[in-house]
Amino acid sequence: MVQGVLITFLLYLFFLFLITYWTRRRGTNADFFLAGRTTPWWIVSIGMLGDSISGVTFVSVPGMVQQMDMSYMQLVLGFFFGYIVIAYVLLPLYYRLQLVSIYTYLEQRFGRYSYRTGALFFIISKLFGAAAKLFLITLILQQLVFAPIGVPYIVTVLGVVGVIWLYTQRGGMGTIIWTDVLQTVCLVLTLGLIVYVVSGQLGLNLSGIVRLVGEDPHSRVFFFDDWTSPQYFWKQFVSGIFIVIVMTGLDQNMMQKNLTCRTLREARTNMLTYGFGFLPLNYLFLVLGILLLHFGAAHGLTLPERGDDILPFLAAGHLGPWVLIFFTLGITAASFSNADSALTSLTTSVCTDLLGMKLEDDAVGERRRWWIHLAMCVAFALMVLLISQIHQSSLLKTIFTAVSYTYGPLLGLFAFGLFTRWAVRDRFTPYLCILSPFVSYGVAVAAESLWGYKVGYEILLFNGLFTFLGLCLLRDGKRGEVHV
């Protein structure tokens, strides 16, 4: 079984490098950052779908069913409306200004301090979030393949990150988009095959799956009965809208892919198509979660308490060798898809936002970008090793919570810039953006202590609101330009 998993992993890497060789470009900064702005929108859409469905999603979403039923779909419904906001509010702005880094807008609107602050918050957020997602694949590969043959975990982490560096260091975003297509196809096929195998072992056809899910108590999607609960519909739905706005619309990683499209119209079509495809794919993950619970009950198995462990536990020892192979392929594809584009966008942000590098084909600049990309890979590996020491019960919930704190200031900055005409005292914005998450945390603690209200992902809204209000206090009386 270990040999089969290892062969699957190596075959996947072979096809990955084959696509890398086919799509590689001359290695200029323009190619690395934006792929020459020539990518067909439907290719970007397929790739972004795989980028959003990370390895964490692959194991966390099915595992959520055990304790949260299908309430995650409330968040996903909010996601879709968030994509509409991005398509019709943010994308026109980015294309009109011809941005390479979306945080350049903050410099044009407020000044250099706001610009650098926004970029730093993105770098911190993306480094943690993407590393948390990659941690999962390294842990599972370690348990299934490398630990049995005596390979230390640190070597596994360095090896995986090293592979990602090898196929991204030259082609950049142009290579990433095409490898993401392979990764998305592998992920969707894997999910479908696992559902097919598990339902087959339960003796279910398609109508049987529909009936089983419909009758299962864990199939409940909407929660309107307790407004203090983190699962309350409006808290999840509204949070989902703003999570997508910040994690996609204000995220250099995801927007950098959109900016490789030829025109605004193509980028908008890509965003809406990709957003719509997110709905059935996540629902299928939740259906898989219900099937796994029934499989465990039918075979008298005691499932792990931690939701993240349910699918790996069953795939490793109870669903047969083919499911284990499919599972390895799926999480590898999903995790690589997220990590490679994250590293490329982090490199872009450091180069353009912190160091002021341009798209010109300058040999010195290209060498600097090469070394920065390598340094980001090293930082990425170190972050994965750090996260391995603080692994929580649900990585997906941990990531969304962390994002709510780190992306909140970005939400406030962009909202103030888009919907007001006021300039601000730019030099004070870094202090405000650092203070807002702490104020938000204090409000969350006080709300639960005083009124029993448990703050969920809507902490993002509090965070963004405090940043917005703080910017109102920092306005200097001058009127700036509104970009809507």
C-alpha angles and dihedrals in degrees: 000000000000089000092052092051091047093049091049090051093049093047090052091052090049093056090043092057091042090059089044091055092047095049100037117127135199091282100246122152090246090056093043095050104038109003089240091294090271105114118127110245095233091056090052090048094053092046095048091053090059091044092055094046098066129180087263090059089049093062104020100053096053088045092053091069092073094066106012103035111213095321089122087080088069087064091045091053088055089050091062094055088047089058089054090054090050092048095051104029112027105029094056088053094050094047095045091053092043092227127187093185113030090214090069084082089068090057092051092047103038113001145265098303092056090045095053091042092054092048093049093050089052093049092050093045096046094044091054097039097046093043090051089054093047090048089069096058093045091050094049094044088049093052096042103036120004104039092058090056094045102256113150117236093242090059090051091053094047091046095051093046089045091055091051091050092051096057097038104041095083109023098041118177094353091060093040094057094053095043087050088061090058090046094050093049091050091048096050094044091048093051091049093047094049091050089049094050096044093047089047091054088051090050094244130144123194095281089046091054091050091049093045093050093045093053097041115104089221091063093083110125107172125060117188101146104084118038092187092061121097086229094060108130101236093046091052096040097049091041089052091056093053095039089060092045091056100032093046111013096042095033118101091207097060097034092049088064092049091051090060089069116103098239142010090251092057092046091051092049089050092051095049094045093048092046093052092049089055092070103063093036093057091044089055089053089055091047087054089053092057091047090052092052090051091047091053092048093046091054097040094245125159103226122213116268091227109079094214089063100053101082095040090047094052095039093052099051116004115036099058135257096287093058090049090052093046090046093052091048093049099049091042091053093044096046095045090048092056098040099048095052091043091055091048093050092045089053090049093050094049092046099045104026103036102026100029096232118168136210095258116127096248118155093214091051092049091052091049090050090050092055093044090052089052091048091052090052090053091049089048093054092048091051091051090053091049093050090051087067095052103039110162131205094264119022092192092057089046091052094048091048092049090047090052090060101038099040095042094086089050089053091051094047095049094042092052091047095048101042106033134054096215126119117213139212092268099196091065098052095088090059092048093050091050093047097048097070091051092050089048091052091050091051091050092052092047093048092054094044097047104032106013090244110150110209114219130175089325085086082090089066093049090049094049091045093053090049090049093049091046090053088052088058091047096053112125099208096258123115119236131193123279116223109195 
